[in-house]
Amino acid sequence: NSIGGARIQEGVVSLGGYADIFLRNTLASGVVPQISCIMGPCAGGAVYSPAITDFNVMVKDTSYMFITGPDVIKTVTHEEVSKEELGGALTHNSVSGVAHFAADSDEHALRIVRELFSFIPSNNMDDPPAVAVSDPIDRVEPKLNDIVPEASNQPYDIREVINQVVDDGYFFEVHELFAPNICVGFARLGG
């Protein structure tokens, strides 16, 4: 997605185009996975569609999403703000929560999307993809005895627990940079 927004000269016609896109987003919601991969600037009305998709991957230092850019912000509010601060990958991953993944490059973003597709069904009628399991079903994880402290007011990292329980110790975290007190992601149990 590399969009600068609608042209004022196009007026209401361009708004109708956005309405058609948003309608399709809402009709597809809950039916098929909607994944946006922002690999460049995305501004104006075009940012609403990725913001309402199921997953949003942004590339650090090259992708930005904002309704109004830094120049307009400076003109109207006299505030100096960079593209990254206003709507960069790290801002949307750690502050707004609009983005779910921050990729290091375009290639990394595509690898994230492929990995995500390996966990989710292609539509609401399908089962999620299954993979062969190498972990023994009756394995014992003694580390679990030590990870969770006896005192309920003592902190611990839930990721350590998850990694001990899931297949091959692999947990694909979503929103890793947002709300550090919450842990959300995908894993497999028995395939």
FIKOLZA-1660 file (N, C-alpha, C; in steps of 0.1 Angstrom, whole numbers, plus 5000, padded with zeros to 4 digits):
% residues 191
   i   px   py   pz ch aa at
   1 5008 4988 5000  A  N  N
   1 5000 5000 5000  A  N CA
   1 5009 5012 5000  A  N  C
   2 5008 5020 4990  A  S  N
   2 5016 5032 4989  A  S CA
   2 5007 5043 4983  A  S  C
   3 4999 5049 4992  A  I  N
   3 4989 5058 4987  A  I CA
   3 4990 5072 4994  A  I  C
   4 4988 5083 4987  A  G  N
   4 4989 5096 4993  A  G CA
   4 4976 5102 4996  A  G  C
   5 4965 5094 4995  A  G  N
   5 4951 5100 4998  A  G CA
   5 4944 5104 4985  A  G  C
   6 4932 5109 4987  A  A  N
   6 4924 5114 4976  A  A CA
   6 4928 5128 4972  A  A  C
   7 4926 5132 4960  A  R  N
   7 4928 5145 4955  A  R CA
   7 4916 5153 4958  A  R  C
   8 4917 5165 4963  A  I  N
   8 4906 5174 4966  A  I CA
   8 4898 5177 4953  A  I  C
   9 4904 5178 4942  A  Q  N
   9 4898 5181 4929  A  Q CA
   9 4887 5170 4926  A  Q  C
  10 4889 5158 4931  A  E  N
  10 4880 5147 4927  A  E CA
  10 4868 5147 4936  A  E  C
  11 4868 5155 4947  A  G  N
  11 4856 5157 4955  A  G CA
  11 4849 5145 4959  A  G  C
  12 4836 5145 4959  A  V  N
  12 4827 5135 4964  A  V CA
  12 4830 5121 4957  A  V  C
  13 4834 5121 4944  A  V  N
  13 4836 5109 4937  A  V CA
  13 4846 5100 4944  A  V  C
  14 4857 5106 4949  A  S  N
  14 4868 5099 4956  A  S CA
  14 4862 5093 4969  A  S  C
  15 4854 5101 4976  A  L  N
  15 4848 5096 4988  A  L CA
  15 4840 5084 4986  A  L  C
  16 4832 5083 4975  A  G  N
  16 4824 5072 4971  A  G CA
  16 4833 5059 4969  A  G  C
  17 4845 5061 4963  A  G  N
  17 4854 5050 4961  A  G CA
  17 4859 5045 4975  A  G  C
  18 4862 5053 4984  A  Y  N
  18 4866 5049 4997  A  Y CA
  18 4854 5041 5004  A  Y  C
  19 4842 5046 5002  A  A  N
  19 4830 5039 5008  A  A CA
  19 4829 5025 5003  A  A  C
  20 4832 5023 4990  A  D  N
  20 4831 5010 4984  A  D CA
  20 4842 5001 4990  A  D  C
  21 4853 5006 4992  A  I  N
  21 4864 4998 4998  A  I CA
  21 4860 4994 5013  A  I  C
  22 4855 5004 5020  A  F  N
  22 4851 5001 5034  A  F CA
  22 4840 4991 5035  A  F  C
  23 4830 4992 5025  A  L  N
  23 4819 4982 5025  A  L CA
  23 4825 4968 5023  A  L  C
  24 4834 4967 5014  A  R  N
  24 4840 4953 5012  A  R CA
  24 4848 4948 5024  A  R  C
  25 4855 4958 5031  A  N  N
  25 4861 4954 5043  A  N CA
  25 4851 4948 5053  A  N  C
  26 4840 4955 5055  A  T  N
  26 4830 4950 5065  A  T CA
  26 4823 4938 5060  A  T  C
  27 4821 4936 5047  A  L  N
  27 4814 4924 5043  A  L CA
  27 4824 4912 5044  A  L  C
  28 4837 4914 5043  A  A  N
  28 4847 4903 5044  A  A CA
  28 4850 4900 5059  A  A  C
  29 4847 4909 5067  A  S  N
  29 4851 4908 5082  A  S CA
  29 4844 4895 5088  A  S  C
  30 4853 4887 5093  A  G  N
  30 4848 4874 5099  A  G CA
  30 4846 4863 5089  A  G  C
  31 4848 4866 5076  A  V  N
  31 4846 4856 5066  A  V CA
  31 4859 4851 5061  A  V  C
  32 4868 4860 5057  A  V  N
  32 4881 4857 5052  A  V CA
  32 4891 4866 5060  A  V  C
  33 4903 4861 5062  A  P  N
  33 4913 4869 5069  A  P CA
  33 4917 4882 5060  A  P  C
  34 4918 4893 5066  A  Q  N
  34 4922 4905 5059  A  Q CA
  34 4935 4910 5065  A  Q  C
  35 4945 4910 5057  A  I  N
  35 4958 4913 5062  A  I CA
  35 4964 4925 5053  A  I  C
  36 4968 4935 5060  A  S  N
  36 4974 4947 5053  A  S CA
  36 4989 4947 5055  A  S  C
  37 4996 4950 5045  A  C  N
  37 5010 4950 5046  A  C CA
  37 5014 4964 5040  A  C  C
  38 5018 4973 5050  A  I  N
  38 5021 4987 5046  A  I CA
  38 5036 4988 5044  A  I  C
  39 5040 4990 5032  A  M  N
  39 5054 4990 5028  A  M CA
  39 5059 5004 5023  A  M  C
  40 5052 5014 5026  A  G  N
  40 5055 5028 5021  A  G CA
  40 5045 5037 5027  A  G  C
  41 5044 5049 5022  A  P  N
  41 5034 5059 5028  A  P CA
  41 5020 5056 5025  A  P  C
  42 5011 5057 5034  A  C  N
  42 4997 5055 5033  A  C CA
  42 4990 5067 5040  A  C  C
  43 4984 5076 5033  A  A  N
  43 4979 5088 5039  A  A CA
  43 4964 5091 5035  A  A  C
  44 4958 5100 5042  A  G  N
  44 4944 5104 5039  A  G CA
  44 4934 5093 5041  A  G  C
  45 4924 5093 5034  A  G  N
  45 4913 5083 5035  A  G CA
  45 4917 5068 5034  A  G  C
  46 4929 5066 5027  A  A  N
  46 4933 5053 5024  A  A CA
  46 4938 5046 5037  A  A  C
  47 4940 5053 5048  A  V  N
  47 4945 5046 5060  A  V CA
  47 4933 5039 5067  A  V  C
  48 4921 5042 5064  A  Y  N
  48 4910 5036 5072  A  Y CA
  48 4909 5021 5069  A  Y  C
  49 4911 5017 5056  A  S  N
  49 4910 5003 5053  A  S CA
  49 4920 4994 5060  A  S  C
  50 4933 4997 5060  A  P  N
  50 4942 4989 5067  A  P CA
  50 4939 4989 5082  A  P  C
  51 4934 5000 5087  A  A  N
  51 4931 5001 5102  A  A CA
  51 4920 4992 5106  A  A  C
  52 4911 4988 5097  A  I  N
  52 4900 4979 5101  A  I CA
  52 4902 4965 5096  A  I  C
  53 4914 4962 5090  A  T  N
  53 4917 4948 5087  A  T CA
  53 4921 4940 5099  A  T  C
  54 4921 4927 5098  A  D  N
  54 4924 4918 5109  A  D CA
  54 4938 4920 5114  A  D  C
  55 4948 4921 5105  A  F  N
  55 4962 4922 5109  A  F CA
  55 4968 4932 5100  A  F  C
  56 4978 4940 5106  A  N  N
  56 4984 4950 5099  A  N CA
  56 4999 4949 5101  A  N  C
  57 5007 4947 5090  A  V  N
  57 5021 4946 5091  A  V CA
  57 5027 4959 5085  A  V  C
  58 5036 4966 5093  A  M  N
  58 5042 4978 5088  A  M CA
  58 5058 4976 5088  A  M  C
  59 5064 4982 5078  A  V  N
  59 5079 4982 5077  A  V CA
  59 5085 4994 5084  A  V  C
  60 5094 4991 5093  A  K  N
  60 5101 5002 5101  A  K CA
  60 5108 5011 5091  A  K  C
  61 5108 5024 5094  A  D  N
  61 5115 5035 5088  A  D CA
  61 5110 5038 5073  A  D  C
  62 5102 5030 5068  A  T  N
  62 5097 5033 5054  A  T CA
  62 5082 5033 5052  A  T  C
  63 5075 5029 5062  A  S  N
  63 5060 5029 5061  A  S CA
  63 5054 5038 5071  A  S  C
  64 5044 5046 5067  A  Y  N
  64 5037 5055 5075  A  Y CA
  64 5022 5055 5072  A  Y  C
  65 5014 5056 5082  A  M  N
  65 5000 5057 5081  A  M CA
  65 4995 5069 5089  A  M  C
  66 4989 5079 5082  A  F  N
  66 4983 5090 5089  A  F CA
  66 4973 5097 5080  A  F  C
  67 4962 5103 5086  A  I  N
  67 4952 5110 5079  A  I CA
  67 4958 5123 5073  A  I  C
  68 4966 5130 5081  A  T  N
  68 4972 5143 5077  A  T CA
  68 4986 5142 5081  A  T  C
  69 4995 5146 5072  A  G  N
  69 5009 5145 5074  A  G CA
  69 5015 5156 5082  A  G  C
  70 5028 5155 5085  A  P  N
  70 5036 5164 5093  A  P CA
  70 5035 5179 5088  A  P  C
  71 5035 5181 5075  A  D  N
  71 5034 5195 5070  A  D CA
  71 5021 5202 5074  A  D  C
  72 5010 5195 5073  A  V  N
  72 4997 5201 5077  A  V CA
  72 4997 5203 5092  A  V  C
  73 5002 5193 5099  A  I  N
  73 5002 5194 5114  A  I CA
  73 5010 5207 5118  A  I  C
  74 5021 5209 5112  A  K  N
  74 5029 5221 5115  A  K CA
  74 5022 5234 5111  A  K  C
  75 5015 5234 5100  A  T  N
  75 5008 5246 5096  A  T CA
  75 4997 5249 5105  A  T  C
  76 4989 5239 5109  A  V  N
  76 4977 5241 5117  A  V CA
  76 4981 5243 5132  A  V  C
  77 4990 5235 5138  A  T  N
  77 4992 5235 5152  A  T CA
  77 5006 5241 5156  A  T  C
  78 5014 5243 5146  A  H  N
  78 5028 5248 5148  A  H CA
  78 5037 5238 5155  A  H  C
  79 5032 5225 5155  A  E  N
  79 5040 5214 5162  A  E CA
  79 5048 5207 5151  A  E  C
  80 5061 5205 5155  A  E  N
  80 5070 5198 5146  A  E CA
  80 5069 5183 5150  A  E  C
  81 5065 5175 5140  A  V  N
  81 5064 5160 5143  A  V CA
  81 5069 5153 5130  A  V  C
  82 5077 5143 5132  A  S  N
  82 5082 5135 5121  A  S CA
  82 5072 5125 5116  A  S  C
  83 5074 5120 5104  A  K  N
  83 5065 5110 5098  A  K CA
  83 5064 5098 5107  A  K  C
  84 5076 5094 5112  A  E  N
  84 5077 5082 5121  A  E CA
  84 5070 5084 5134  A  E  C
  85 5071 5096 5140  A  E  N
  85 5064 5099 5153  A  E CA
  85 5049 5099 5151  A  E  C
  86 5045 5105 5140  A  L  N
  86 5031 5107 5137  A  L CA
  86 5024 5094 5133  A  L  C
  87 5030 5086 5125  A  G  N
  87 5023 5074 5120  A  G CA
  87 5032 5063 5115  A  G  C
  88 5045 5062 5120  A  G  N
  88 5054 5052 5116  A  G CA
  88 5051 5038 5122  A  G  C
  89 5058 5028 5117  A  A  N
  89 5056 5014 5122  A  A CA
  89 5057 5013 5137  A  A  C
  90 5067 5019 5143  A  L  N
  90 5069 5017 5157  A  L CA
  90 5058 5025 5165  A  L  C
  91 5053 5036 5160  A  T  N
  91 5042 5043 5166  A  T CA
  91 5030 5035 5166  A  T  C
  92 5026 5029 5155  A  H  N
  92 5014 5022 5154  A  H CA
  92 5015 5008 5160  A  H  C
  93 5027 5003 5162  A  N  N
  93 5029 4990 5169  A  N CA
  93 5029 4992 5184  A  N  C
  94 5034 5003 5189  A  S  N
  94 5036 5005 5204  A  S CA
  94 5027 5015 5210  A  S  C
  95 5022 5025 5203  A  V  N
  95 5013 5035 5209  A  V CA
  95 4999 5033 5205  A  V  C
  96 4995 5034 5192  A  S  N
  96 4981 5033 5188  A  S CA
  96 4976 5019 5188  A  S  C
  97 4984 5009 5185  A  G  N
  97 4980 4995 5184  A  G CA
  97 4973 4992 5171  A  G  C
  98 4973 5001 5162  A  V  N
  98 4967 4999 5149  A  V CA
  98 4975 4988 5141  A  V  C
  99 4988 4987 5142  A  A  N
  99 4996 4977 5136  A  A CA
  99 4999 4966 5145  A  A  C
 100 5000 4954 5140  A  H  N
 100 5003 4942 5148  A  H CA
 100 5017 4937 5148  A  H  C
 101 5024 4941 5137  A  F  N
 101 5038 4936 5135  A  F CA
 101 5046 4947 5129  A  F  C
 102 5059 4948 5134  A  A  N
 102 5068 4958 5128  A  A CA
 102 5079 4950 5122  A  A  C
 103 5080 4951 5108  A  A  N
 103 5090 4943 5101  A  A CA
 103 5102 4952 5098  A  A  C
 104 5114 4945 5097  A  D  N
 104 5126 4952 5094  A  D CA
 104 5128 4956 5080  A  D  C
 105 5121 4949 5071  A  S  N
 105 5123 4952 5056  A  S CA
 105 5110 4947 5049  A  S  C
 106 5109 4950 5037  A  D  N
 106 5097 4945 5029  A  D CA
 106 5097 4929 5029  A  D  C
 107 5109 4924 5027  A  E  N
 107 5110 4909 5027  A  E CA
 107 5106 4903 5040  A  E  C
 108 5110 4909 5051  A  H  N
 108 5106 4905 5065  A  H CA
 108 5091 4906 5066  A  H  C
 109 5085 4916 5061  A  A  N
 109 5070 4918 5062  A  A CA
 109 5063 4907 5055  A  A  C
 110 5068 4903 5044  A  L  N
 110 5062 4892 5036  A  L CA
 110 5064 4879 5044  A  L  C
 111 5075 4877 5050  A  R  N
 111 5077 4864 5058  A  R CA
 111 5067 4864 5070  A  R  C
 112 5065 4875 5076  A  I  N
 112 5055 4876 5087  A  I CA
 112 5041 4872 5082  A  I  C
 113 5037 4877 5070  A  V  N
 113 5024 4874 5065  A  V CA
 113 5023 4859 5062  A  V  C
 114 5034 4853 5056  A  R  N
 114 5034 4839 5053  A  R CA
 114 5032 4831 5066  A  R  C
 115 5040 4835 5076  A  E  N
 115 5039 4828 5089  A  E CA
 115 5025 4829 5095  A  E  C
 116 5019 4841 5094  A  L  N
 116 5005 4843 5099  A  L CA
 116 4995 4834 5092  A  L  C
 117 4997 4833 5078  A  F  N
 117 4988 4824 5071  A  F CA
 117 4990 4809 5075  A  F  C
 118 5001 4806 5080  A  S  N
 118 5003 4792 5084  A  S CA
 118 4995 4788 5097  A  S  C
 119 4990 4798 5104  A  F  N
 119 4982 4796 5116  A  F CA
 119 4967 4798 5114  A  F  C
 120 4963 4806 5104  A  I  N
 120 4949 4809 5103  A  I CA
 120 4942 4802 5091  A  I  C
 121 4929 4799 5093  A  P  N
 121 4922 4793 5081  A  P CA
 121 4920 4803 5070  A  P  C
 122 4918 4798 5058  A  S  N
 122 4916 4807 5047  A  S CA
 122 4902 4814 5047  A  S  C
 123 4893 4808 5054  A  N  N
 123 4879 4814 5056  A  N CA
 123 4873 4809 5068  A  N  C
 124 4861 4814 5071  A  N  N
 124 4854 4810 5084  A  N CA
 124 4848 4796 5083  A  N  C
 125 4849 4789 5072  A  M  N
 125 4844 4776 5071  A  M CA
 125 4855 4765 5072  A  M  C
 126 4867 4769 5071  A  D  N
 126 4878 4760 5072  A  D CA
 126 4884 4759 5085  A  D  C
 127 4891 4748 5088  A  D  N
 127 4899 4746 5100  A  D CA
 127 4913 4753 5098  A  D  C
 128 4919 4756 5109  A  P  N
 128 4933 4762 5107  A  P CA
 128 4942 4751 5101  A  P  C
 129 4953 4755 5095  A  P  N
 129 4962 4746 5089  A  P CA
 129 4969 4737 5100  A  P  C
 130 4971 4725 5098  A  A  N
 130 4978 4716 5107  A  A CA
 130 4991 4712 5102  A  A  C
 131 5001 4710 5111  A  V  N
 131 5014 4706 5107  A  V CA
 131 5018 4694 5115  A  V  C
 132 5028 4687 5110  A  A  N
 132 5033 4675 5117  A  A CA
 132 5040 4679 5130  A  A  C
 133 5038 4671 5140  A  V  N
 133 5043 4675 5154  A  V CA
 133 5055 4666 5157  A  V  C
 134 5066 4672 5162  A  S  N
 134 5077 4664 5166  A  S CA
 134 5078 4662 5181  A  S  C
 135 5071 4670 5188  A  D  N
 135 5071 4668 5203  A  D CA
 135 5063 4656 5207  A  D  C
 136 5068 4648 5217  A  P  N
 136 5061 4637 5222  A  P CA
 136 5048 4642 5229  A  P  C
 137 5037 4635 5228  A  I  N
 137 5025 4640 5234  A  I CA
 137 5025 4639 5249  A  I  C
 138 5033 4630 5254  A  D  N
 138 5034 4628 5269  A  D CA
 138 5047 4635 5275  A  D  C
 139 5052 4644 5268  A  R  N
 139 5065 4650 5273  A  R CA
 139 5062 4657 5287  A  R  C
 140 5073 4657 5295  A  V  N
 140 5072 4664 5308  A  V CA
 140 5081 4676 5307  A  V  C
 141 5076 4688 5312  A  E  N
 141 5084 4700 5312  A  E CA
 141 5087 4704 5326  A  E  C
 142 5098 4700 5332  A  P  N
 142 5101 4703 5346  A  P CA
 142 5103 4718 5349  A  P  C
 143 5106 4725 5338  A  K  N
 143 5108 4740 5340  A  K CA
 143 5095 4747 5345  A  K  C
 144 5084 4741 5341  A  L  N
 144 5071 4747 5345  A  L CA
 144 5070 4748 5360  A  L  C
 145 5077 4739 5368  A  N  N
 145 5076 4739 5382  A  N CA
 145 5083 4751 5388  A  N  C
 146 5092 4757 5380  A  D  N
 146 5099 4769 5386  A  D CA
 146 5096 4782 5380  A  D  C
 147 5089 4782 5368  A  I  N
 147 5086 4795 5362  A  I CA
 147 5076 4803 5369  A  I  C
 148 5065 4797 5373  A  V  N
 148 5054 4804 5380  A  V CA
 148 5058 4804 5395  A  V  C
 149 5059 4816 5401  A  P  N
 149 5063 4817 5415  A  P CA
 149 5051 4813 5424  A  P  C
 150 5054 4808 5436  A  E  N
 150 5044 4804 5445  A  E CA
 150 5036 4816 5450  A  E  C
 151 5042 4827 5452  A  A  N
 151 5035 4839 5456  A  A CA
 151 5028 4846 5445  A  A  C
 152 5015 4847 5446  A  S  N
 152 5007 4852 5435  A  S CA
 152 5010 4867 5431  A  S  C
 153 5017 4874 5440  A  N  N
 153 5020 4888 5437  A  N CA
 153 5034 4890 5431  A  N  C
 154 5041 4879 5428  A  Q  N
 154 5054 4879 5421  A  Q CA
 154 5052 4879 5406  A  Q  C
 155 5059 4887 5399  A  P  N
 155 5057 4887 5384  A  P CA
 155 5065 4876 5378  A  P  C
 156 5061 4872 5366  A  Y  N
 156 5068 4862 5358  A  Y CA
 156 5064 4865 5343  A  Y  C
 157 5072 4859 5334  A  D  N
 157 5069 4861 5320  A  D CA
 157 5061 4850 5315  A  D  C
 158 5049 4852 5311  A  I  N
 158 5040 4842 5306  A  I CA
 158 5045 4836 5294  A  I  C
 159 5053 4843 5286  A  R  N
 159 5059 4837 5274  A  R CA
 159 5067 4825 5277  A  R  C
 160 5074 4825 5289  A  E  N
 160 5082 4813 5293  A  E CA
 160 5073 4801 5295  A  E  C
 161 5061 4803 5300  A  V  N
 161 5052 4792 5302  A  V CA
 161 5046 4787 5289  A  V  C
 162 5042 4797 5281  A  I  N
 162 5037 4793 5267  A  I CA
 162 5047 4785 5259  A  I  C
 163 5060 4790 5259  A  N  N
 163 5070 4783 5251  A  N CA
 163 5073 4769 5256  A  N  C
 164 5070 4766 5269  A  Q  N
 164 5072 4752 5274  A  Q CA
 164 5061 4743 5271  A  Q  C
 165 5049 4749 5268  A  V  N
 165 5037 4740 5266  A  V CA
 165 5034 4738 5251  A  V  C
 166 5037 4747 5243  A  V  N
 166 5033 4746 5229  A  V CA
 166 5042 4738 5220  A  V  C
 167 5037 4733 5209  A  D  N
 167 5045 4725 5200  A  D CA
 167 5058 4732 5196  A  D  C
 168 5069 4724 5197  A  D  N
 168 5082 4728 5194  A  D CA
 168 5087 4741 5201  A  D  C
 169 5080 4745 5211  A  G  N
 169 5084 4757 5219  A  G CA
 169 5082 4770 5211  A  G  C
 170 5073 4770 5201  A  Y  N
 170 5072 4781 5192  A  Y CA
 170 5059 4789 5194  A  Y  C
 171 5060 4801 5197  A  F  N
 171 5049 4810 5199  A  F CA
 171 5050 4822 5190  A  F  C
 172 5041 4825 5181  A  F  N
 172 5041 4836 5172  A  F CA
 172 5033 4847 5178  A  F  C
 173 5040 4857 5183  A  E  N
 173 5033 4867 5191  A  E CA
 173 5028 4878 5182  A  E  C
 174 5016 4883 5185  A  V  N
 174 5009 4894 5178  A  V CA
 174 5009 4906 5188  A  V  C
 175 5011 4918 5183  A  H  N
 175 5011 4930 5191  A  H CA
 175 5022 4929 5202  A  H  C
 176 5033 4924 5198  A  E  N
 176 5044 4922 5207  A  E CA
 176 5049 4935 5214  A  E  C
 177 5048 4947 5207  A  L  N
 177 5052 4959 5212  A  L CA
 177 5041 4967 5219  A  L  C
 178 5029 4963 5218  A  F  N
 178 5018 4970 5223  A  F CA
 178 5013 4964 5236  A  F  C
 179 5010 4972 5246  A  A  N
 179 5005 4967 5259  A  A CA
 179 5013 4956 5265  A  A  C
 180 5025 4959 5270  A  P  N
 180 5034 4948 5274  A  P CA
 180 5029 4939 5285  A  P  C
 181 5018 4943 5292  A  N  N
 181 5012 4935 5302  A  N CA
 181 5002 4924 5296  A  N  C
 182 5001 4924 5283  A  I  N
 182 4992 4915 5277  A  I CA
 182 5000 4907 5266  A  I  C
 183 4997 4894 5265  A  C  N
 183 5004 4885 5256  A  C CA
 183 4993 4878 5247  A  C  C
 184 4994 4881 5234  A  V  N
 184 4985 4875 5224  A  V CA
 184 4993 4869 5213  A  V  C
 185 4989 4858 5208  A  G  N
 185 4996 4852 5197  A  G CA
 185 4990 4839 5192  A  G  C
 186 4998 4832 5184  A  F  N
 186 4994 4819 5178  A  F CA
 186 5004 4809 5182  A  F  C
 187 4999 4797 5185  A  A  N
 187 5008 4785 5188  A  A CA
 187 5000 4773 5184  A  A  C
 188 5007 4762 5184  A  R  N
 188 5001 4749 5181  A  R CA
 188 5002 4740 5193  A  R  C
 189 4991 4732 5195  A  L  N
 189 4991 4722 5205  A  L CA
 189 4986 4709 5198  A  L  C
 190 4995 4700 5196  A  G  N
 190 4992 4688 5188  A  G CA
 190 4990 4690 5174  A  G  C
 191 4997 4699 5168  A  G  N
 191 4997 4702 5153  A  G CA
 191 4990 4714 5149  A  G  C
% end
